[in-house]
Amino acid sequence: MQLTTENNFAGFAADHPWSAQFAVLSYADGAFSTLPHRFFRDWLEEEPGFGKFCIGRCSGFGVESFVKYDSDRQRLSVGRFVAGGARLRFVLNGQHDMRTISTYMFSVQGNGLKSVLPPQLGDTVIRNDVWIGDEAMVLGGAVIENGCVIGARTLVPQNFRTEPYGVYAGTPARLIRYRFSEPVRAALLALAWWEMPLAWIQANNAMFVEDLSTDDTKALLVLDILRRSRDQWQAEHGAAVPPPTLPGATP
């Protein structure tokens, strides 16, 4: 398994209070991310020796969640501030060809039997500030955009792409509503606060607990304050750092 994360990754924190349930990735700025034990699996429920995975800081998935890989062509890319519930399933492929006489993979029987190569789905990408409810299932090729909420037990279909800041639920997933108005969503995407260091978020924490859903004038004022704070921070400390991504991952 090829694991990619932030440049300031400081190692796995074996002494973290949650280490009995999770592999805890620690970072030099004090942030951490969590992955439940046995998160990476193949179709035999064993840890695969192939595949690619990327995760940003402050992200994690709940207990008994896992991602299933079938080949080294599959990728799961997770941004920053992703909060995943318990018993999530990321099924990156598991496809059978439906264009031949049978969907059965005869090659598993041996004896010289052959099957066509299984079709491959694209990268599965979860961007930033995403909340996924318990027992949701995300299929290969899905892209969950910034700020989305995925309801509990939702099925996100293969090659499905959400809208930023949408709330999705159902089987298959459908857009229920947006978290905020269009002007507020646009301002949030322009702010891209997840690119900023944890120290900047700490300095502006009061703005992060403001309600942005009921009064657009107030919400846009809050976001303008944060934008100016971001500009000042970058003038003093340099440009913000985008979340890590896997080479070749879905744009």
KERONU-999835 format. One record per residue: residue in one letter; x, y, z of N, C-alpha, C, O in turn; residue number from 1. Coordinates in pm, whole numbers. Example, Ala and Ser with C-alpha at 12.3 -4.5 7.8 and 13.67 -1.06 7.14 Angstrom:
<pts>
<pt "A",<1319,-569,780>,<1230,-450,780>,<1320,-330,780>,<1424,-332,846>,1>
<pt "S",<1285,-225,708>,<1367,-106,714>,<1290,3,787>,<1341,114,804>,2>
</pts>
This chain:
<pts>
<pt "M",<84,-119,0>,<0,0,0>,<89,125,0>,<176,141,85>,1>
<pt "Q",<65,214,-96>,<138,341,-102>,<56,447,-31>,<-50,486,-79>,2>
<pt "L",<104,495,83>,<33,596,163>,<101,730,147>,<222,743,169>,3>
<pt "T",<23,832,110>,<73,968,95>,<-2,1058,191>,<-123,1045,208>,4>
<pt "T",<72,1150,256>,<6,1244,346>,<82,1377,343>,<157,1404,249>,5>
<pt "E",<63,1459,446>,<123,1592,448>,<276,1586,459>,<333,1489,509>,6>
<pt "N",<341,1694,412>,<486,1700,419>,<537,1709,562>,<652,1672,589>,7>
<pt "N",<453,1758,655>,<497,1769,794>,<454,1649,879>,<443,1658,1001>,8>
<pt "F",<429,1537,813>,<396,1413,884>,<509,1377,980>,<626,1375,941>,9>
<pt "A",<472,1349,1105>,<573,1324,1209>,<576,1180,1255>,<653,1146,1345>,10>
<pt "G",<494,1093,1194>,<494,953,1232>,<363,910,1295>,<272,991,1315>,11>
<pt "F",<356,781,1327>,<236,726,1391>,<250,738,1542>,<354,704,1599>,12>
<pt "A",<146,786,1606>,<149,811,1751>,<94,689,1824>,<-26,679,1848>,13>
<pt "A",<184,598,1860>,<142,475,1927>,<91,500,2068>,<20,417,2124>,14>
<pt "D",<126,614,2127>,<84,645,2264>,<-40,734,2270>,<-77,780,2378>,15>
<pt "H",<-103,759,2155>,<-224,842,2154>,<-337,767,2226>,<-345,644,2217>,16>
<pt "P",<-424,840,2297>,<-534,773,2368>,<-625,688,2280>,<-692,598,2330>,17>
<pt "W",<-629,716,2150>,<-715,641,2059>,<-642,530,1985>,<-700,467,1897>,18>
<pt "S",<-517,506,2020>,<-436,413,1940>,<-485,268,1948>,<-449,187,1862>,19>
<pt "A",<-565,234,2048>,<-619,98,2054>,<-719,73,1942>,<-734,-40,1896>,20>
<pt "Q",<-787,178,1897>,<-887,164,1791>,<-838,212,1655>,<-889,170,1552>,21>
<pt "F",<-738,300,1656>,<-697,366,1532>,<-545,370,1515>,<-470,370,1612>,22>
<pt "A",<-504,373,1390>,<-368,418,1357>,<-374,570,1353>,<-449,627,1273>,23>
<pt "V",<-297,637,1437>,<-304,782,1451>,<-182,843,1381>,<-68,822,1423>,24>
<pt "L",<-209,919,1276>,<-103,989,1205>,<-85,1126,1269>,<-181,1202,1278>,25>
<pt "S",<35,1158,1314>,<60,1286,1378>,<140,1377,1286>,<216,1331,1200>,26>
<pt "Y",<122,1508,1307>,<188,1607,1224>,<261,1708,1313>,<228,1724,1431>,27>
<pt "A",<360,1774,1256>,<448,1861,1334>,<375,1979,1395>,<421,2035,1494>,28>
<pt "D",<261,2019,1337>,<187,2134,1390>,<88,2095,1499>,<11,2179,1544>,29>
<pt "G",<88,1969,1541>,<-2,1923,1646>,<-129,1859,1594>,<-207,1805,1673>,30>
<pt "A",<-153,1864,1464>,<-272,1800,1406>,<-253,1649,1403>,<-142,1598,1417>,31>
<pt "F",<-365,1578,1385>,<-356,1433,1367>,<-472,1386,1280>,<-574,1454,1268>,32>
<pt "S",<-455,1270,1219>,<-558,1202,1142>,<-569,1060,1193>,<-475,1008,1253>,33>
<pt "T",<-684,995,1171>,<-705,862,1226>,<-760,767,1121>,<-846,804,1041>,34>
<pt "L",<-710,645,1122>,<-761,537,1039>,<-787,417,1127>,<-698,377,1203>,35>
<pt "P",<-906,357,1121>,<-930,240,1204>,<-838,127,1165>,<-799,115,1049>,36>
<pt "H",<-803,44,1261>,<-720,-73,1231>,<-791,-161,1129>,<-913,-172,1130>,37>
<pt "R",<-713,-222,1040>,<-763,-305,931>,<-847,-223,833>,<-944,-273,777>,38>
<pt "F",<-809,-99,813>,<-881,-12,720>,<-860,-57,575>,<-953,-49,494>,39>
<pt "F",<-740,-103,542>,<-708,-143,404>,<-731,-293,388>,<-674,-373,463>,40>
<pt "R",<-812,-331,290>,<-843,-473,270>,<-852,-506,122>,<-875,-419,38>,41>
<pt "D",<-832,-635,92>,<-858,-684,-43>,<-982,-774,-36>,<-1049,-781,67>,42>
<pt "W",<-1011,-842,-145>,<-1134,-922,-148>,<-1128,-1044,-58>,<-1230,-1108,-34>,43>
<pt "L",<-1007,-1078,-8>,<-992,-1186,89>,<-994,-1135,233>,<-968,-1210,327>,44>
<pt "E",<-1024,-1005,249>,<-1026,-942,381>,<-887,-938,443>,<-873,-932,565>,45>
<pt "E",<-785,-940,359>,<-648,-928,405>,<-593,-792,363>,<-648,-727,274>,46>
<pt "E",<-484,-749,428>,<-425,-621,391>,<-358,-632,256>,<-273,-718,237>,47>
<pt "P",<-395,-546,160>,<-338,-558,26>,<-194,-506,20>,<-155,-418,97>,48>
<pt "G",<-118,-563,-69>,<17,-515,-93>,<23,-424,-212>,<129,-409,-274>,49>
<pt "F",<-88,-363,-248>,<-96,-277,-366>,<-200,-168,-341>,<-269,-168,-239>,50>
<pt "G",<-210,-77,-435>,<-307,32,-425>,<-243,159,-370>,<-132,157,-316>,51>
<pt "K",<-316,269,-385>,<-265,400,-342>,<-370,470,-256>,<-490,462,-282>,52>
<pt "F",<-321,538,-153>,<-410,606,-59>,<-344,736,-16>,<-224,741,10>,53>
<pt "C",<-425,842,-9>,<-375,973,34>,<-472,1030,135>,<-594,1020,118>,54>
<pt "I",<-419,1091,242>,<-505,1154,342>,<-440,1282,392>,<-318,1287,412>,55>
<pt "G",<-522,1386,412>,<-474,1511,468>,<-489,1513,619>,<-545,1422,679>,56>
<pt "R",<-437,1618,679>,<-443,1631,825>,<-586,1655,873>,<-671,1706,799>,57>
<pt "C",<-609,1617,997>,<-737,1638,1065>,<-852,1561,1000>,<-967,1604,1009>,58>
<pt "S",<-823,1450,936>,<-927,1366,876>,<-928,1229,943>,<-827,1187,1001>,59>
<pt "G",<-1041,1161,935>,<-1047,1028,994>,<-1179,959,966>,<-1278,1023,932>,60>
<pt "F",<-1178,827,982>,<-1296,744,963>,<-1322,663,1089>,<-1229,629,1162>,61>
<pt "G",<-1449,632,1114>,<-1488,565,1237>,<-1451,418,1241>,<-1405,361,1142>,62>
<pt "V",<-1472,358,1357>,<-1438,218,1380>,<-1510,127,1281>,<-1625,153,1243>,63>
<pt "E",<-1443,21,1241>,<-1494,-81,1151>,<-1514,-31,1007>,<-1575,-100,926>,64>
<pt "S",<-1464,87,976>,<-1467,133,837>,<-1353,66,760>,<-1250,32,819>,65>
<pt "F",<-1372,48,629>,<-1262,-6,549>,<-1275,36,404>,<-1381,78,358>,66>
<pt "V",<-1162,25,333>,<-1157,48,189>,<-1108,-80,123>,<-1010,-139,168>,67>
<pt "K",<-1177,-122,16>,<-1142,-247,-51>,<-1073,-218,-184>,<-1125,-147,-270>,68>
<pt "Y",<-953,-275,-197>,<-874,-264,-320>,<-871,-398,-391>,<-867,-504,-329>,69>
<pt "D",<-873,-391,-524>,<-859,-512,-605>,<-729,-514,-685>,<-682,-621,-725>,70>
<pt "S",<-670,-395,-710>,<-548,-391,-791>,<-468,-266,-758>,<-514,-178,-686>,71>
<pt "D",<-347,-260,-814>,<-261,-146,-788>,<-302,-23,-869>,<-239,82,-857>,72>
<pt "R",<-406,-35,-952>,<-454,79,-1031>,<-551,165,-951>,<-588,274,-997>,73>
<pt "Q",<-593,121,-835>,<-699,190,-761>,<-642,288,-660>,<-539,265,-597>,74>
<pt "R",<-715,400,-646>,<-670,508,-558>,<-789,560,-477>,<-901,569,-526>,75>
<pt "L",<-761,594,-352>,<-855,669,-270>,<-781,790,-217>,<-678,777,-151>,76>
<pt "S",<-832,909,-247>,<-769,1033,-205>,<-863,1109,-113>,<-978,1136,-150>,77>
<pt "V",<-816,1143,6>,<-897,1207,109>,<-831,1339,147>,<-711,1343,175>,78>
<pt "G",<-908,1446,148>,<-853,1577,181>,<-841,1602,330>,<-823,1509,409>,79>
<pt "R",<-852,1727,367>,<-840,1768,507>,<-977,1788,571>,<-1076,1819,503>,80>
<pt "F",<-982,1768,702>,<-1102,1793,781>,<-1220,1709,731>,<-1333,1757,723>,81>
<pt "V",<-1193,1585,699>,<-1296,1489,661>,<-1334,1409,785>,<-1247,1348,848>,82>
<pt "A",<-1462,1409,819>,<-1510,1338,937>,<-1599,1222,892>,<-1710,1244,844>,83>
<pt "G",<-1550,1102,906>,<-1624,984,864>,<-1679,907,982>,<-1612,890,1083>,84>
<pt "G",<-1802,860,969>,<-1866,785,1076>,<-1818,641,1083>,<-1720,604,1018>,85>
<pt "A",<-1887,562,1162>,<-1850,421,1183>,<-1900,334,1069>,<-2002,362,1006>,86>
<pt "R",<-1827,226,1044>,<-1866,120,950>,<-1890,172,809>,<-1985,132,742>,87>
<pt "L",<-1803,263,764>,<-1809,311,627>,<-1746,208,535>,<-1658,133,575>,88>
<pt "R",<-1792,206,409>,<-1738,113,309>,<-1699,192,185>,<-1782,261,125>,89>
<pt "F",<-1574,180,146>,<-1526,238,21>,<-1489,121,-70>,<-1385,57,-50>,90>
<pt "V",<-1572,93,-168>,<-1552,-20,-258>,<-1498,37,-389>,<-1575,86,-472>,91>
<pt "L",<-1366,30,-407>,<-1303,101,-517>,<-1326,35,-651>,<-1318,102,-755>,92>
<pt "N",<-1354,-93,-652>,<-1380,-157,-780>,<-1479,-272,-761>,<-1598,-247,-745>,93>
<pt "G",<-1432,-397,-763>,<-1522,-510,-746>,<-1618,-527,-861>,<-1729,-578,-844>,94>
<pt "Q",<-1575,-484,-982>,<-1663,-489,-1098>,<-1652,-624,-1172>,<-1546,-688,-1171>,95>
<pt "H",<-1760,-664,-1234>,<-1762,-780,-1324>,<-1807,-731,-1460>,<-1895,-645,-1470>,96>
<pt "D",<-1749,-785,-1565>,<-1786,-743,-1700>,<-1924,-798,-1734>,<-1949,-918,-1721>,97>
<pt "M",<-2015,-711,-1779>,<-2151,-752,-1812>,<-2173,-768,-1962>,<-2285,-793,-2007>,98>
<pt "R",<-2066,-754,-2040>,<-2081,-760,-2187>,<-2059,-900,-2243>,<-2085,-925,-2361>,99>
<pt "T",<-2009,-991,-2159>,<-1983,-1127,-2203>,<-2098,-1219,-2165>,<-2193,-1175,-2099>,100>
<pt "I",<-2093,-1345,-2206>,<-2201,-1440,-2180>,<-2239,-1441,-2033>,<-2357,-1440,-1998>,101>
<pt "S",<-2137,-1444,-1946>,<-2163,-1452,-1802>,<-2083,-1345,-1730>,<-1975,-1305,-1775>,102>
<pt "T",<-2136,-1298,-1617>,<-2060,-1207,-1532>,<-1961,-1282,-1444>,<-1880,-1219,-1376>,103>
<pt "Y",<-1966,-1414,-1445>,<-1882,-1495,-1357>,<-1736,-1487,-1400>,<-1706,-1485,-1520>,104>
<pt "M",<-1645,-1481,-1303>,<-1502,-1478,-1331>,<-1449,-1622,-1328>,<-1406,-1671,-1224>,105>
<pt "F",<-1454,-1687,-1444>,<-1418,-1828,-1454>,<-1274,-1855,-1411>,<-1243,-1966,-1366>,106>
<pt "S",<-1188,-1755,-1423>,<-1046,-1777,-1392>,<-1023,-1814,-1247>,<-920,-1874,-1215>,107>
<pt "V",<-1116,-1781,-1157>,<-1095,-1816,-1016>,<-1099,-1967,-995>,<-1052,-2016,-892>,108>
<pt "Q",<-1156,-2041,-1091>,<-1164,-2186,-1079>,<-1034,-2255,-1121>,<-1019,-2376,-1099>,109>
<pt "G",<-942,-2180,-1181>,<-818,-2242,-1228>,<-844,-2330,-1349>,<-930,-2300,-1432>,110>
<pt "N",<-768,-2438,-1360>,<-785,-2535,-1470>,<-774,-2470,-1608>,<-836,-2515,-1704>,111>
<pt "G",<-697,-2364,-1617>,<-676,-2298,-1745>,<-790,-2211,-1790>,<-784,-2156,-1900>,112>
<pt "L",<-894,-2195,-1709>,<-1007,-2110,-1747>,<-966,-1963,-1747>,<-885,-1920,-1665>,113>
<pt "K",<-1021,-1888,-1838>,<-987,-1747,-1853>,<-1110,-1659,-1838>,<-1223,-1702,-1864>,114>
<pt "S",<-1087,-1537,-1796>,<-1191,-1433,-1790>,<-1134,-1307,-1851>,<-1013,-1287,-1853>,115>
<pt "V",<-1222,-1221,-1900>,<-1174,-1090,-1942>,<-1133,-1011,-1818>,<-1182,-1037,-1708>,116>
<pt "L",<-1044,-914,-1836>,<-1002,-832,-1723>,<-1121,-752,-1671>,<-1198,-699,-1751>,117>
<pt "P",<-1138,-743,-1540>,<-1251,-667,-1487>,<-1240,-520,-1524>,<-1130,-465,-1525>,118>
<pt "P",<-1351,-454,-1555>,<-1346,-310,-1584>,<-1298,-232,-1462>,<-1326,-271,-1348>,119>
<pt "Q",<-1227,-124,-1487>,<-1171,-44,-1379>,<-1243,91,-1370>,<-1267,156,-1471>,120>
<pt "L",<-1276,130,-1249>,<-1335,261,-1225>,<-1225,363,-1199>,<-1110,327,-1174>,121>
<pt "G",<-1260,490,-1207>,<-1163,596,-1182>,<-1131,612,-1034>,<-1178,534,-950>,122>
<pt "D",<-1052,713,-1004>,<-1015,740,-865>,<-1137,777,-782>,<-1231,840,-832>,123>
<pt "T",<-1135,738,-656>,<-1236,784,-561>,<-1175,900,-482>,<-1068,885,-423>,124>
<pt "V",<-1242,1014,-482>,<-1185,1136,-425>,<-1284,1197,-326>,<-1400,1221,-359>,125>
<pt "I",<-1237,1222,-206>,<-1314,1294,-104>,<-1234,1421,-75>,<-1121,1414,-28>,126>
<pt "R",<-1293,1533,-103>,<-1217,1657,-89>,<-1212,1702,58>,<-1185,1619,144>,127>
<pt "N",<-1237,1826,88>,<-1213,1882,221>,<-1343,1920,291>,<-1444,1948,226>,128>
<pt "D",<-1341,1919,424>,<-1456,1960,504>,<-1579,1878,467>,<-1686,1933,443>,129>
<pt "V",<-1563,1747,461>,<-1672,1655,427>,<-1711,1575,551>,<-1624,1529,625>,130>
<pt "W",<-1839,1558,571>,<-1891,1475,681>,<-1969,1360,619>,<-2061,1382,541>,131>
<pt "I",<-1932,1237,656>,<-1998,1117,604>,<-2059,1042,722>,<-1989,1004,816>,132>
<pt "G",<-2190,1020,717>,<-2260,954,826>,<-2233,804,833>,<-2181,745,738>,133>
<pt "D",<-2270,744,946>,<-2247,602,971>,<-2300,513,858>,<-2407,538,803>,134>
<pt "E",<-2224,410,827>,<-2264,300,739>,<-2292,343,595>,<-2360,272,521>,135>
<pt "A",<-2240,459,556>,<-2249,497,415>,<-2156,409,332>,<-2056,357,383>,136>
<pt "M",<-2189,392,204>,<-2104,318,111>,<-2072,407,-8>,<-2162,466,-68>,137>
<pt "V",<-1945,414,-41>,<-1898,497,-153>,<-1832,405,-255>,<-1737,335,-222>,138>
<pt "L",<-1884,406,-378>,<-1830,319,-482>,<-1723,390,-564>,<-1709,512,-558>,139>
<pt "G",<-1649,312,-641>,<-1534,362,-714>,<-1568,470,-815>,<-1675,469,-876>,140>
<pt "G",<-1476,563,-831>,<-1493,671,-926>,<-1576,787,-874>,<-1592,886,-944>,141>
<pt "A",<-1629,777,-751>,<-1709,886,-695>,<-1618,1001,-652>,<-1505,979,-609>,142>
<pt "V",<-1669,1123,-665>,<-1599,1242,-620>,<-1693,1320,-529>,<-1799,1366,-573>,143>
<pt "I",<-1655,1335,-402>,<-1734,1410,-305>,<-1665,1544,-286>,<-1553,1551,-235>,144>
<pt "E",<-1733,1650,-326>,<-1671,1782,-332>,<-1665,1848,-194>,<-1723,1799,-97>,145>
<pt "N",<-1594,1961,-189>,<-1572,2035,-65>,<-1703,2068,6>,<-1802,2108,-57>,146>
<pt "G",<-1702,2051,137>,<-1813,2097,219>,<-1937,2011,220>,<-2039,2050,277>,147>
<pt "C",<-1932,1893,159>,<-2051,1809,148>,<-2082,1734,277>,<-1995,1710,360>,148>
<pt "V",<-2209,1697,289>,<-2255,1607,395>,<-2319,1487,326>,<-2405,1503,239>,149>
<pt "I",<-2277,1367,365>,<-2334,1243,312>,<-2408,1174,426>,<-2347,1140,527>,150>
<pt "G",<-2537,1155,410>,<-2619,1101,518>,<-2586,957,552>,<-2528,884,472>,151>
<pt "A",<-2624,916,673>,<-2602,779,719>,<-2669,681,623>,<-2780,704,576>,152>
<pt "R",<-2600,571,596>,<-2647,461,511>,<-2675,504,366>,<-2749,437,294>,153>
<pt "T",<-2618,614,325>,<-2631,657,186>,<-2541,572,97>,<-2431,533,138>,154>
<pt "L",<-2587,542,-23>,<-2505,475,-123>,<-2464,578,-229>,<-2548,628,-304>,155>
<pt "V",<-2336,609,-233>,<-2283,700,-334>,<-2241,614,-454>,<-2146,537,-443>,156>
<pt "P",<-2310,626,-568>,<-2286,534,-680>,<-2149,554,-743>,<-2081,654,-720>,157>
<pt "Q",<-2110,457,-824>,<-1985,467,-897>,<-1990,586,-993>,<-2093,613,-1056>,158>
<pt "N",<-1877,655,-1002>,<-1861,769,-1093>,<-1957,884,-1064>,<-1981,969,-1151>,159>
<pt "F",<-2011,889,-944>,<-2103,996,-903>,<-2022,1117,-858>,<-1919,1101,-793>,160>
<pt "R",<-2067,1236,-892>,<-1996,1357,-849>,<-2095,1452,-782>,<-2198,1486,-840>,161>
<pt "T",<-2064,1493,-662>,<-2152,1582,-588>,<-2125,1728,-626>,<-2030,1758,-697>,162>
<pt "E",<-2212,1816,-576>,<-2192,1960,-584>,<-2132,2007,-451>,<-2166,1952,-347>,163>
<pt "P",<-2043,2107,-452>,<-1986,2156,-326>,<-2095,2201,-229>,<-2193,2264,-269>,164>
<pt "Y",<-2078,2169,-104>,<-2167,2208,5>,<-2309,2153,-10>,<-2404,2209,45>,165>
<pt "G",<-2322,2043,-83>,<-2450,1977,-92>,<-2469,1877,20>,<-2373,1823,74>,166>
<pt "V",<-2596,1853,56>,<-2632,1749,153>,<-2698,1637,73>,<-2799,1660,5>,167>
<pt "Y",<-2642,1517,81>,<-2687,1403,1>,<-2733,1290,91>,<-2675,1266,197>,168>
<pt "A",<-2838,1220,49>,<-2887,1104,123>,<-2961,1013,26>,<-2998,1054,-84>,169>
<pt "G",<-2981,888,69>,<-3061,795,-10>,<-2979,689,-80>,<-2856,690,-77>,170>
<pt "T",<-3051,597,-144>,<-2991,486,-218>,<-3059,477,-354>,<-3168,420,-364>,171>
<pt "P",<-2997,531,-459>,<-2865,597,-459>,<-2874,739,-405>,<-2983,794,-385>,172>
<pt "A",<-2757,798,-381>,<-2752,933,-324>,<-2820,1034,-414>,<-2810,1027,-537>,173>
<pt "R",<-2890,1127,-353>,<-2950,1238,-427>,<-2932,1365,-344>,<-2921,1361,-222>,174>
<pt "L",<-2930,1477,-414>,<-2914,1606,-347>,<-3042,1644,-273>,<-3148,1654,-334>,175>
<pt "I",<-3031,1663,-142>,<-3145,1702,-60>,<-3157,1855,-53>,<-3265,1911,-70>,176>
<pt "R",<-3046,1919,-29>,<-3042,2065,-21>,<-2895,2108,-17>,<-2806,2024,-17>,177>
<pt "Y",<-2872,2238,-15>,<-2738,2292,7>,<-2726,2342,150>,<-2824,2383,212>,178>
<pt "R",<-2606,2338,202>,<-2584,2385,338>,<-2605,2535,350>,<-2654,2584,451>,179>
<pt "F",<-2568,2608,245>,<-2573,2754,248>,<-2625,2808,115>,<-2639,2733,18>,180>
<pt "S",<-2653,2937,113>,<-2696,3002,-11>,<-2580,3004,-112>,<-2464,2982,-76>,181>
<pt "E",<-2614,3030,-238>,<-2512,3030,-342>,<-2402,3134,-317>,<-2285,3100,-335>,182>
<pt "P",<-2433,3260,-276>,<-2325,3355,-249>,<-2232,3310,-136>,<-2111,3330,-143>,183>
<pt "V",<-2289,3249,-33>,<-2206,3202,79>,<-2120,3084,35>,<-2003,3075,72>,184>
<pt "R",<-2177,2994,-44>,<-2099,2881,-94>,<-1981,2931,-180>,<-1869,2880,-168>,185>
<pt "A",<-2008,3027,-264>,<-1902,3081,-350>,<-1791,3144,-266>,<-1672,3128,-295>,186>
<pt "A",<-1830,3217,-161>,<-1730,3281,-76>,<-1649,3178,1>,<-1529,3195,21>,187>
<pt "L",<-1714,3071,45>,<-1643,2965,116>,<-1541,2896,24>,<-1428,2869,66>,188>
<pt "L",<-1581,2868,-99>,<-1489,2804,-192>,<-1371,2896,-224>,<-1258,2849,-239>,189>
<pt "A",<-1397,3026,-235>,<-1289,3120,-261>,<-1195,3131,-142>,<-1074,3147,-158>,190>
<pt "L",<-1250,3122,-21>,<-1168,3128,101>,<-1077,3006,113>,<-961,3019,152>,191>
<pt "A",<-1130,2888,81>,<-1053,2763,90>,<-976,2756,222>,<-854,2737,224>,192>
<pt "W",<-1048,2771,331>,<-984,2782,463>,<-902,2660,499>,<-810,2670,580>,193>
<pt "W",<-934,2543,442>,<-862,2421,473>,<-718,2421,423>,<-639,2336,461>,194>
<pt "E",<-685,2518,339>,<-547,2530,294>,<-458,2599,397>,<-336,2595,388>,195>
<pt "M",<-521,2662,494>,<-446,2739,593>,<-394,2650,705>,<-453,2546,735>,196>
<pt "P",<-283,2690,768>,<-228,2609,877>,<-318,2608,999>,<-403,2696,1017>,197>
<pt "L",<-298,2508,1082>,<-382,2493,1201>,<-370,2615,1292>,<-467,2652,1359>,198>
<pt "A",<-253,2679,1296>,<-234,2797,1380>,<-325,2912,1336>,<-375,2986,1420>,199>
<pt "W",<-347,2926,1206>,<-437,3031,1157>,<-581,2999,1198>,<-656,3089,1236>,200>
<pt "I",<-621,2874,1189>,<-755,2834,1232>,<-774,2861,1381>,<-880,2907,1423>,201>
<pt "Q",<-672,2832,1459>,<-680,2858,1603>,<-695,3008,1630>,<-772,3048,1718>,202>
<pt "A",<-623,3090,1554>,<-629,3235,1574>,<-765,3292,1534>,<-805,3397,1585>,203>
<pt "N",<-834,3224,1444>,<-964,3272,1395>,<-1079,3182,1438>,<-1185,3182,1376>,204>
<pt "N",<-1058,3105,1543>,<-1156,3004,1583>,<-1294,3063,1611>,<-1395,2996,1588>,205>
<pt "A",<-1301,3185,1662>,<-1430,3247,1693>,<-1518,3258,1569>,<-1640,3246,1578>,206>
<pt "M",<-1456,3282,1453>,<-1533,3294,1329>,<-1589,3160,1284>,<-1689,3155,1212>,207>
<pt "F",<-1526,3052,1325>,<-1567,2919,1281>,<-1689,2865,1356>,<-1744,2762,1318>,208>
<pt "V",<-1731,2933,1460>,<-1849,2888,1533>,<-1970,2978,1506>,<-2073,2966,1573>,209>
<pt "E",<-1958,3069,1410>,<-2069,3156,1371>,<-2166,3079,1280>,<-2123,2998,1198>,210>
<pt "D",<-2296,3106,1295>,<-2399,3047,1209>,<-2400,3120,1075>,<-2427,3240,1070>,211>
<pt "L",<-2371,3049,967>,<-2370,3109,834>,<-2495,3077,753>,<-2502,3111,635>,212>
<pt "S",<-2593,3014,815>,<-2706,2961,738>,<-2831,3047,739>,<-2921,3023,659>,213>
<pt "T",<-2840,3146,827>,<-2967,3219,842>,<-2964,3363,793>,<-3068,3419,759>,214>
<pt "D",<-2847,3423,790>,<-2836,3564,754>,<-2718,3580,660>,<-2602,3578,703>,215>
<pt "D",<-2747,3595,530>,<-2638,3603,432>,<-2549,3724,453>,<-2428,3715,434>,216>
<pt "T",<-2606,3836,493>,<-2526,3957,515>,<-2422,3932,623>,<-2305,3966,607>,217>
<pt "K",<-2466,3874,733>,<-2374,3843,842>,<-2272,3738,800>,<-2154,3749,830>,218>
<pt "A",<-2319,3633,727>,<-2229,3527,684>,<-2120,3580,593>,<-2003,3545,609>,219>
<pt "L",<-2157,3664,499>,<-2058,3719,406>,<-1961,3813,477>,<-1844,3823,438>,220>
<pt "L",<-2007,3882,581>,<-1918,3966,660>,<-1815,3881,733>,<-1696,3913,733>,221>
<pt "V",<-1861,3771,793>,<-1770,3678,861>,<-1665,3625,764>,<-1546,3620,797>,222>
<pt "L",<-1709,3585,646>,<-1616,3529,548>,<-1521,3634,493>,<-1407,3603,458>,223>
<pt "D",<-1567,3759,485>,<-1477,3866,442>,<-1370,3893,547>,<-1254,3917,513>,224>
<pt "I",<-1408,3888,675>,<-1310,3903,782>,<-1205,3793,771>,<-1085,3818,784>,225>
<pt "L",<-1250,3669,748>,<-1157,3558,734>,<-1069,3572,610>,<-951,3539,613>,226>
<pt "R",<-1127,3621,501>,<-1047,3641,380>,<-935,3741,404>,<-821,3718,364>,227>
<pt "R",<-969,3853,471>,<-866,3953,499>,<-761,3899,596>,<-642,3930,584>,228>
<pt "S",<-805,3818,692>,<-710,3755,784>,<-619,3659,709>,<-499,3653,735>,229>
<pt "R",<-677,3585,616>,<-595,3494,535>,<-492,3572,454>,<-374,3534,451>,230>
<pt "D",<-536,3680,389>,<-443,3760,309>,<-329,3814,393>,<-213,3813,351>,231>
<pt "Q",<-362,3862,514>,<-259,3916,602>,<-162,3806,645>,<-41,3827,648>,232>
<pt "W",<-216,3689,679>,<-132,3576,721>,<-35,3538,608>,<84,3515,632>,233>
<pt "Q",<-87,3531,487>,<-3,3490,376>,<103,3596,344>,<214,3562,303>,234>
<pt "A",<69,3723,363>,<168,3828,342>,<283,3817,441>,<397,3851,409>,235>
<pt "E",<253,3768,562>,<355,3757,666>,<427,3623,665>,<545,3616,701>,236>
<pt "H",<358,3516,625>,<414,3381,639>,<432,3307,506>,<492,3199,504>,237>
<pt "G",<383,3360,398>,<392,3290,271>,<261,3226,232>,<166,3223,310>,238>
<pt "A",<258,3174,111>,<134,3119,55>,<86,2998,133>,<165,2924,193>,239>
<pt "A",<-46,2978,131>,<-105,2860,193>,<-65,2735,115>,<-24,2743,-1>,240>
<pt "V",<-77,2620,181>,<-37,2492,120>,<-161,2411,88>,<-236,2376,180>,241>
<pt "P",<-187,2379,-40>,<-303,2297,-75>,<-291,2159,-14>,<-181,2114,17>,242>
<pt "P",<-404,2090,4>,<-400,1953,56>,<-321,1861,-36>,<-312,1886,-156>,243>
<pt "P",<-263,1756,19>,<-188,1661,-66>,<-282,1583,-156>,<-398,1560,-121>,244>
<pt "T",<-234,1545,-271>,<-311,1462,-363>,<-222,1354,-422>,<-99,1368,-425>,245>
<pt "L",<-282,1250,-468>,<-209,1145,-537>,<-178,1189,-679>,<-263,1251,-743>,246>
<pt "P",<-59,1160,-729>,<-29,1194,-868>,<-130,1130,-962>,<-157,1010,-955>,247>
<pt "G",<-186,1210,-1049>,<-282,1158,-1146>,<-423,1144,-1094>,<-510,1098,-1167>,248>
<pt "A",<-448,1184,-969>,<-582,1169,-913>,<-680,1260,-986>,<-641,1359,-1048>,249>
<pt "T",<-808,1225,-978>,<-914,1300,-1046>,<-907,1448,-1009>,<-903,1480,-890>,250>
<pt "P",<-907,1540,-1108>,<-898,1682,-1076>,<-1027,1734,-1015>,<-1036,1853,-982>,251>
</pts>
